[in-house]
Amino acid sequence: SMFFRRLVLASVFHRRVMASQCAQQEVTYLGQQQAIQLDVDLMSEEGGYSIDQLMELAGLSCATAIAKQHHEDLAAGAPATIICGPGNNGGDGLVAARHLWHFGYNVTVVYPREPKTELYKRLLTQLRQHKIEVLGELPELKSGVVVDAMLGFSSTGALREPFATFVSKVNEAQTRGVPVVAIDVPSGWDVEGGRISEDSLKEPTTLVSLTAPKLGVRDFKGHHWLGGRFLPPSFAERLGIKIPTYPAAEQVVKL
C-alpha cells in the first residue's frame, strides 16, 4: 500500500539523515530521492497541493529572504538579476522576480529557453504585465545581486549550455564582489555530495533552502535561509523531518 511504501521510505530516509541533524537547530538534510519523493507526496491526492501553489510559496519565500539579507545591496536601484533554468528551480526564480518587483526592487530576469508548459508561459506573461525585463542572454553583472535559479535538486551530471557559461560568469562576478544567492541547490552541485565539480557555482553568499535543506549543503558557511512554509506536520512526522519553527507570520527562517 502507499502508506506501507512510505513507512519503508521513512525508515530509509531516517537512517540517511540522522547523522546530519544539527543538535542546535534540529534540521533534517534531505537526500535527492527524499526531496523528489516529498514533492510527489505533497502533490498527491493525500497532499492536496498543486505545482503552482508550491512554486508560488517557494518563490515568495526566496524573494523574502533576498529582501531581508540583501536590502542594502539592492538599494538605489541596483538590479536583482535572476537567472532562471527551464525546470522548477527556474519557476521559483520567475515567481521570486515578480515578488521582488512588488517589494520595490529593480529586477531583471534571464530566461534563455522557450517555456515548455502552460505554467511557465503564464509566469512569463505575469512578468511582462509588470514590465519586468526578460533577457535571453546574461547582461553584465556589475552590481546588485545575482540569483541562481538555474538548476535544482532533480538535476544530475555536468552543466549544459548556456548554463555552464552563465555559471562561470556568475563566479567571475562573485570574485569581483557581487553577492550571489542560490535557490535550494547551487547550480552544478551534487545534491548529496555538494560542490564536487570546479565548473559548478562557487559557494554562494546566500542560500535559500526550500521545504528542508539538502544533504549537499550541510557544510554551507554563508547566510542560510529556509523557506517554503507549507509542510504538513503529519508529513514531517512520518518522514522524520525536523525543521526550525518559523517566527509568527514570516515566510523564512534563518538557519
C-alpha positions in Angstrom: 0.0 0.0 0.0 1.0 3.6 -0.4 1.3 4.1 3.3 3.5 1.0 3.8 5.7 2.2 0.9 6.0 5.5 2.7 6.9 3.8 6.0 9.7 1.9 4.3 10.8 5.1 2.7 10.7 6.9 6.1 12.9 4.4 7.7 15.5 4.5 4.9 15.2 8.3 5.0 15.7 8.4 8.7 18.9 6.4 8.6 20.2 8.7 5.8 19.6 11.9 7.7 20.2 11.0 11.4 23.9 11.8 11.1 23.3 15.2 9.6 20.8 16.7 12.1 22.5 19.6 13.8 21.5 19.5 17.5 21.3 23.2 18.0 18.7 23.8 15.3 17.3 20.3 14.7 17.4 20.5 10.9 17.0 17.5 8.7 19.0 17.5 5.5 17.3 15.6 2.6 18.9 13.2 0.1 18.0 13.6 -3.6 15.4 10.8 -3.7 13.7 12.0 -0.5 13.5 15.5 -1.9 11.9 14.3 -5.1 9.5 11.9 -3.2 8.5 14.7 -0.8 7.4 16.9 -3.7 5.5 13.9 -5.2 3.8 13.3 -1.8 2.8 17.0 -1.4 1.2 17.0 -4.9 -0.5 13.6 -4.4 -4.2 13.3 -3.6 -3.3 12.9 0.0 -1.1 16.0 0.0 -3.6 18.2 -2.0 -1.1 20.8 -3.3 -0.7 21.8 -6.9 2.7 22.6 -8.5 1.5 26.3 -9.0 0.9 26.6 -5.2 4.2 25.1 -4.1 6.1 27.2 -6.7 4.3 30.4 -5.6 5.1 29.9 -2.0 8.7 28.8 -2.7 9.3 31.9 -4.9 7.7 34.2 -2.3 10.0 32.9 0.4 13.0 33.3 -1.9 12.1 36.9 -2.6 11.5 37.5 1.2 14.9 36.0 2.1 16.7 38.1 -0.6 14.9 41.3 0.6 15.9 40.6 4.3 19.5 39.6 3.5 20.4 41.9 0.6 18.3 45.1 1.1 21.5 47.2 1.2 22.9 45.5 -1.9 19.7 46.4 -3.8 19.5 50.0 -2.7 19.3 52.9 -5.1 18.0 50.7 -8.0 20.9 48.2 -8.1 19.5 45.2 -10.0 18.5 41.8 -8.8 19.5 39.7 -11.8 17.6 36.4 -11.6 18.9 33.6 -13.9 16.2 31.0 -14.5 16.6 27.5 -15.8 13.9 25.5 -17.6 12.6 23.5 -14.6 11.0 24.0 -11.2 14.1 25.9 -9.8 13.7 28.3 -12.7 10.0 28.6 -12.0 10.8 29.5 -8.3 13.0 32.2 -9.8 10.3 33.6 -12.1 7.9 33.9 -9.1 10.6 35.4 -6.9 11.2 38.1 -9.6 7.6 39.2 -9.5 7.5 39.4 -5.7 10.8 41.4 -5.6 9.3 43.8 -8.1 6.3 44.2 -5.7 8.8 44.8 -2.9 10.1 47.8 -4.8 13.3 46.4 -6.3 14.8 46.7 -9.8 14.5 43.2 -11.3 16.0 41.7 -14.5 15.2 38.1 -15.5 17.4 35.9 -17.7 15.4 33.1 -19.3 17.3 31.6 -22.2 14.8 28.8 -23.2 11.3 28.9 -24.7 8.8 27.9 -22.0 7.6 24.4 -22.5 4.5 24.3 -20.4 1.4 26.4 -19.7 2.6 27.2 -16.2 5.9 28.8 -17.4 4.2 30.7 -20.2 1.8 32.2 -17.6 4.7 33.1 -15.2 6.4 34.9 -18.1 3.1 36.7 -19.1 2.9 37.9 -15.4 6.4 39.3 -15.7 5.6 41.1 -18.9 2.5 42.6 -17.3 4.8 44.1 -14.7 7.2 45.4 -17.4 10.0 43.3 -15.9 12.8 42.8 -18.5 13.3 39.2 -19.6 16.5 38.6 -21.5 17.8 35.5 -23.4 21.4 36.4 -22.7 23.3 37.3 -19.5 23.8 41.0 -19.0 27.0 42.5 -17.4 26.9 41.6 -13.8 28.5 44.7 -12.2 26.4 45.4 -9.1 23.3 44.5 -7.2 22.6 40.8 -6.5 22.7 37.7 -8.8 20.2 35.0 -8.2 21.0 31.4 -9.3 17.7 29.8 -10.2 19.2 27.6 -12.9 19.1 24.0 -11.7 17.5 22.4 -8.7 17.6 19.1 -6.7 16.5 16.8 -9.6 19.3 17.8 -11.9 22.3 15.5 -12.4 25.5 15.4 -14.5 27.6 18.1 -16.0 26.2 21.6 -16.6 24.9 22.1 -20.1 25.0 25.3 -22.2 24.1 28.0 -21.8 24.1 27.4 -18.1 27.8 26.3 -17.9 28.8 29.7 -19.4 26.3 31.5 -17.1 27.8 29.8 -14.0 31.4 30.7 -14.9 30.3 34.4 -15.5 28.4 34.4 -12.1 31.6 33.0 -10.4 33.6 35.8 -12.0 31.1 38.4 -10.8 31.3 37.0 -7.3 35.1 37.2 -7.4 34.6 40.9 -8.1 32.4 41.3 -5.0 28.9 40.9 -6.4 26.8 38.8 -3.9 25.2 35.6 -5.3 22.1 34.0 -3.9 21.4 30.3 -4.8 17.9 28.8 -4.6 17.7 25.4 -2.9 20.8 23.8 -4.5 23.7 25.9 -6.1 23.8 25.0 -9.8 26.2 22.2 -10.7 26.4 21.0 -7.1 25.7 17.4 -6.3 22.5 17.3 -4.3 24.1 15.0 -1.7 27.9 15.4 -2.2 28.0 19.2 -2.5 30.5 21.1 -4.7 32.3 18.3 -6.4 32.9 20.0 -9.7 35.1 23.1 -10.2 32.8 24.1 -13.1 29.9 24.5 -10.7 28.7 27.6 -8.8 31.2 28.7 -6.2 29.9 28.7 -2.6 27.2 31.4 -2.8 26.9 34.4 -0.5 23.4 33.3 0.5 21.4 30.1 0.1 17.6 29.8 0.3 16.8 26.2 1.0 13.2 25.1 0.3 11.0 22.8 2.5 14.1 21.3 4.1 17.8 21.7 3.2 19.6 19.1 1.0 22.5 17.0 2.2 24.9 18.6 -0.3 24.7 22.0 1.6 25.2 20.7 5.1 28.6 22.4 5.3 27.5 25.7 3.8 29.1 28.6 5.7 27.2 31.6 4.2 23.8 33.1 5.0 21.4 30.2 5.1 17.7 30.8 5.0 14.9 28.2 4.9 11.6 28.9 3.1 8.7 27.0 1.6 6.5 27.1 4.7 3.9 24.6 3.6 5.0 21.2 5.0 2.0 19.5 6.8 3.0 18.3 10.3 1.8 14.7 9.5 4.2 14.5 6.6 7.1 15.9 8.7 6.4 13.4 11.5 6.1 10.4 9.2 9.3 11.2 7.3 11.2 12.2 10.4 11.8 15.7 9.0 12.8 18.3 11.6 12.8 22.0 10.7 13.0 25.1 12.9 9.8 26.9 13.9 9.1 29.9 11.7 8.6 33.1 13.6 5.0 34.4 13.6 3.9 35.3 10.1 7.4 35.0 8.5 7.9 33.1 5.2 11.5 32.4 6.0 13.7 31.4 9.0 17.5 31.9 9.2 19.4 28.7 9.9 
